[in-house]
Structure formats: C-alpha cells, structure tokens
Amino acid sequence: MFDVFYIGNKPNLFAHECAVESIEQAQQQSRTGYFWMVSYLVDYTGFDFLWKPAPWQSHQRHAWASQHQIDSGTYLVPKTWDKQDTNYHSKVIQRKSNIAVVEIDHLDGAVGNIPNIIKTVRYFDNYQDTLVRIAKSLAGQHEYVWVCSSICNYKDFDFSWHPDPWQDKMLHVFASNEQKFGDTFFMHAPTFAEYAERKTLLEWYDCNFVNVGVPRRSMPIVQHDQDSHVDVVRTRDFAGPLAVFTQSAYMSTNLVTVPLWREQTKTIVPLNPGASSVVVPRTAIPYIKTQLYDYPYIDKTHRMLKDQLQDIVFISNGEPNAEQHYKRLTMIPRDNQLVRVSNINGRAAAYHAAARASTTPWFFAVFAKLEVDIDFDFAWQPDRMQQAKHYIFHAKNPVNGLEYGHQAMIAYNRQLVLNNSGIGLDFTLDSPHEVVPVLSGIARYNTSAWSAWRTAFRECIKLKASLPDVESEYRLSKWLGTDSGDTVGYQDWSRWGAEDAVEYYNQVDGNFAALKKSYEWDWLASYAFVKRSVLPSQ
C-alpha cells in the first residue's frame, strides 16, 4: 500500500493518511515510490487504492475525473514526478454533496426551502458585505461553503458540483436565469474571509462565472389601472428585492433578471417604450418623489414588450379643410383606433367630448386645421415613469414660419382632460405638460379671413398673457410681423388678429375674466365683426 496524503480536512480513509500543504511536501515526506493524494470531498466507495500504472506510465501523475470535472482532486503521484505530465483517467468517482450550505434571506417569504441549511443570514445592501460576513463566521468551521439565495429555486440544482483543483480558492458565481451576476456562490471560506474586503467591487475578486444557471422565483406582480406608476410604487410594500409594476393583465416575470450585487446594479427596468410595465427594486422606493427618474439607476436596454397603442381623436368644428385633413389622416399607415368628434360648441366641451370618445388612457388629439405629417409615428408612447401629463408636439405655421406647439397634435391624458373645466387661458397648459419637439404637421389655419383672424387672436392673447418671457416675446413679434416670407393666403388677416389681440389685452389691462371670453366662439364672432367686419362664413 502506498502512502496517503491529503490537503484540508481529514478524509478518514486510512490510519496512515497524513496532512500536507502541497504535493511538493508530500513528495518530500513519501516513503513509497508512489503516493496517493485524496480529498474528503470525494466518495471512494469501491475505488481501487491498490491500482498501479503500467511501466511506461510510471513517470506520470494519474488523475481521476469526477461527475463534473476531469480532475476530482484524486491523484496517484510518483515520488519523482517533475510536474511535466498528467494522465487524466476517464473513470469517474463521485464528488460528495455534503458541503455546508448557507441561505441568504431576501425577505421574500421563501426562506427555508433549500435542503441542508446550516445558517441563514439577512441580505443587507450588497452581496460583497453579505458574503464577507458569512465567510468570517464560518472560516474556522468549514473550508468550502455554498451560498444560496431565497429568491432562487434549487429544486434541480446539483450541490455536488465542484471546481477544478486549480480554481479551489476562487469565488464561483452561478448565473441566475440569463444573468451572469447571479445569486448563488461556491467559496473557499478562509481565503474569501481574508482577501475579499480588500476589493472595491465583488467582481474584482478572483471570480469564476460558471456557465450553470439557477432559476429565480417569480417576482411579485403589481397590476394597477393608474396612468403613472409613481404613486403606486411609492405606496406599495412588496415582498422581496424586486417587483413588476404593470398596467397589463397578462405579464411574465421572466423577461429580465436584475442583478442584486449592489445598489448601482439594482436598476429600474422599463420593459417597453412607454414603460407600461416596469421592474422596480425595493431599494428605489425611498428615492421616488414625483417620478421614477428620481432613482439614479435606470436600465432602458430591455424594452422588448409592446405598449397599447393610443387612440386618435379628430376634432373638427366646421373648418373648411376638415374633410381634406381627415381623409389624409385615414390614409396614413397606423394601427391606432381613429374616432371623430365634430361640431361641439366651446373649447373645453370639445376636449371633454374627445376624451369621452377615447378608450385609451392617452389619445392623440388631431385638430381639423392640422395637415398631419405623413411620417408621424403614431406608435409613440407617453412615459408612465413620470406623473401623468399632456404631451405637446410641434406644428409649422405656414404664415410666419414659427414651429412650436401652437395648433399641433397633442397627446392628451384622458383623465386630466376630464378633470379640467377650463380654468386658464390655455386648456392644455392648465395641467402638467411636456413639449415633444417632433413635427406633427402643418397648421393650415389660414384658409379664410375668419379662421386666420380667430386663430391669431386667441394665440396672441395667450402669448401676451405669458409675458415677460423671452420665447413668448419672440413668437408674438413673429405673429405681428409684416415680413412673413412667401406670400400665403390670408396672411394679413393673421397679422390683424394678432394686432387686435394685443390691443384688446391692453384695453382690458390683462383682466383674466375679459381675456377668458376668447374661449367662446360666439364672443369671438361678435368681436371680429366689430373690429374687422368679418363673419364666420367669410
């Protein structure tokens, strides 16, 4: 029988087995021509320790495979071996699966479902600190440790896995689903306890990312009917480190695996362009005040789902080019539902009618004077990671060349429209809003004397009321200007409407009640006739 040596824990295989620090030390101490190197982690039931190599293999080190690696850590070594040649045998000997298992509790209610747990620890903030605490608490008791997480399902996991001997001291990381920065670790506890704290980031430690995946348990799904996730996220207490917030009744939680290694990797992940479904880490909740963007870590690279398309509502009130523009709109390729609202008296009433006609949380309001750009993207989506608001696109003014939100398409939030009775001079600006600098079309308001005058009068009342403001002052000067470039129809009536608006504003000294009269078509028609002898039919 040859001498027997081991490194680490005593295998208790033979009375004469001896502990060494290395193969070199075993070579020095061996009293036989060959010696065995064995491991307490291997099941040697039925193994032939009387085996000898053929004479032509006598100079080689002989290594036996395990069920996972070509090297189980079992060797027959010649005392004179020069480290030049190893013969790897195909015969498999089994590695044991009785290494200590520690479970990290992520407070998801699933702790305790992993077999043979010797210790449970709370997850705090990041994996590096958590793993260091585990390693220091176990380094004197256990050489190797499995570290598992309550958020993962280990039903089919093989705990007999082991690294190659040359990787023994590394931190082995097992993927969670498709995410390489996973939640399952195999560590050499004494080495990790000694060195890991010296690394700024866990991945700067000597890590081996193993190509073996462990499935995560499903995240909680919070379905709601709000137009924004903000208030729902702020007030919802959910189990576990992550949850999906969605407006959809059908939602899979296996679309993305957010790494939990530290706060910076625990990102908010919108799953579609409009973020109607979004993954939110629990650590983000204290940051969020008015929008999910209050949290600094956002990952927009996983937007693989489609959002519900928003309805289009065409709003007309006798405009001469209404039918032409409506027909053009119907010919633009799109999958959105298109409805029409016509002949509603009063600006606020028309908006309310349009909102009631819509079946979606937002709707594209297309006013009859707008010649919609053929390339406008009706798949555009509002951002549910912000508070609900209106979105104002751009339109080009063919008379003065301005390009801004006047007469442009607007993506109205349905509920904000219904909640607004028209308290200010501009219905849209009464509610939270945002400008989207995308051209929606050309504002063809200069089709008659009445239309050009009325449109200019109402817009310039609002511009005058918003002063002092550099942008409004510039726009007002363009409306009042006589040099408008190419000659276009009814440009004089547009300029006169602007002049009359400024004159009226000054006459009433900016009185809000007097300015608010411009909301009503009847008052506008009467005033236009007094000032310019023009009728709505002209």
CORDACOR-V574964 format. One record per run of one state. SS is the DSSP state (hx for helix, st for strand, lp for the rest). FROM is the first residue (numbers start at 1). LEN is the number of residues. Records with the same first field share a line. If there is no record, write none. Layout:
# CORDACOR-V574964
SS = FROM-LEN ; FROM-LEN
This chain:
# CORDACOR-V574964
lp = 1-2 ; 7-11 ; 20-3 ; 30-4 ; 39-3 ; 43-12 ; 58-3 ; 66-8 ; 79-7 ; 93-2 ; 96-4 ; 106-11 ; 123-4 ; 139-5 ; 150-2 ; 153-12 ; 168-3 ; 177-2 ; 199-3 ; 205-2 ; 215-1 ; 217-3 ; 224-6 ; 236-6 ; 247-16 ; 266-2 ; 271-1 ; 273-4 ; 288-4 ; 295-3 ; 299-6 ; 306-5 ; 317-5 ; 332-6 ; 343-4 ; 358-4 ; 368-2 ; 373-17 ; 398-5 ; 405-5 ; 420-8 ; 431-2 ; 444-5 ; 466-4 ; 481-10 ; 508-4 ; 520-1 ; 533-6
st = 3-4 ; 18-2 ; 34-5 ; 42-1 ; 61-5 ; 74-5 ; 86-7 ; 95-1 ; 100-6 ; 117-6 ; 144-6 ; 152-1 ; 171-6 ; 179-10 ; 207-8 ; 216-1 ; 220-4 ; 242-5 ; 268-3 ; 272-1 ; 277-5 ; 298-1 ; 305-1 ; 311-6 ; 338-5 ; 362-6 ; 370-3 ; 390-8 ; 403-2 ; 410-4 ; 433-11
hx = 23-7 ; 55-3 ; 127-12 ; 165-3 ; 189-10 ; 202-3 ; 230-6 ; 263-3 ; 282-6 ; 292-3 ; 322-10 ; 347-11 ; 414-6 ; 428-3 ; 449-17 ; 470-11 ; 491-17 ; 512-8 ; 521-12
